[in-house]
Amino acid sequence: MQKPIKGSCTTVLVGKKASIDGSTMISRNDDGHEALDPQRFVVVNPEDQPRHYQAVISGVQIQLPDNPMRYTSIPNSLLTNGIWPAAGINSENIAMSATETITTNPRIQGLDPFVPGGIGEEDIVTLVLPYIHSAKEGVERLGALLEEFGTYEPNGIAFSDKDSVWWLETIGGHHWAAVRIPDDAYVVAPNRMNIDHFDFDSADTLCSADLKTLIDDNNLNPDFEGYNLRHIFGSASIKDTVYNNPRTWYGQRYFNPEIKQDPIDQDLPFICHANRKISIEDVKFVLSAHFENTEYDPYGSAPEDVKTRFRPIGINRNHNVHILQIRNNVPAEIAGIHWLAYGANTFNTVVPFYANVNDTPESYKNATGTFDLNNMYWLSCTTALLGDTDYDFYVDMRNTFELEAMSAYHAIQNETDKAFADQKDVTAFLEAANNKLASESLNRQTALLGQMVIAGSEHMKLRYNLND
């Protein structure tokens, strides 16, 4: 059984000197082909981690180490096609997001074709995150697995710890390359091969041992100088100009408005430096963006063929958005923050859940296929659906909600950080804080939906003016 490649996510990476508080951040919209795909937020404790893993899609079987660490996870609720954990932070504050589906080309596929019985997005977090003690170690473990078992799809994977952010891209069936993102840099990565200039001699790059030889011996490099992996192994298709490149263009436009670029440019840079320090709110804005203040906004007033020309970042197929933050200005016990929201990102807010816990809040944990407004996944999807019917009418309600909700979450987080030092049972304390955050989020999202229903009812078309 083969589940279609998702091909729909957007990634934002931020180095510790590029962020407003000195933290590292790796983030991604986990999108899919379907508008709805119920999600869960759970903690996988060591006793729950499999020792013998078998994939549902490919059937690959892998024996896993006997010393897994605890980690947060965002798996699918319906496990027909496997777990699909998406992202998490382990007990040593190592974060991982997998995967961003990327592109390939027939030249590499003719040399190193995909492996139908290999590993893929369904498997990668489960196979790697519980066993790594640094971001670089995550790259090395995944690279070894790719070389041994191969993969049936092209993917980009992010890793971070308190000091570093790494980005790995798979190449063909068994090859891979990875780059350490500079501390003062950010990345916006859509569904294409993203790594451009690659220095094989740098301490900040890693790759499969024979990658340079593979390129040189098989005449794969189209450039006269240097090694641009996007040119060598990726695509430069018409689809990229409407589906992928505009998302990078808009993210870079937001962080660097002083730089003028073309949304269809195939060579938008991979590594960028913002004109200011980047906050959680900045990352969430980009991952929710629908090309606001441009003619390409689907909620805008431009002609239909213009405003729907490019695929936006925020879309009805957003299933979750996560921002995995490893902080440097607090003790290690409270450094890992798993920011999370569900559904289309236009009408939700990310909530800062502490990762050093053994369990997660009920309203975020157990979404099922049954519609339930007491569950944050279904509540978020409902709010987004109603908001989409008249964006201009509802957007001010959304803006007020977002400001007030994020202020409340930051207040709870600040209180928790200050009270942490006095706690004897840190895990229980943080679980209580997470429950408070979840309750705040559920109440505020419910209130927003209620406000939208009450206000929107006055504008229904099924109405008559006489008071009879």
Summary of the structure (lengths in Angstrom):
residues: 468
radius of gyration: 21.9
end to end distance: 60.2
largest distance: 83.9
contacts: 1620
relative contact order: 0.13
helix: 35%
strand: 20%
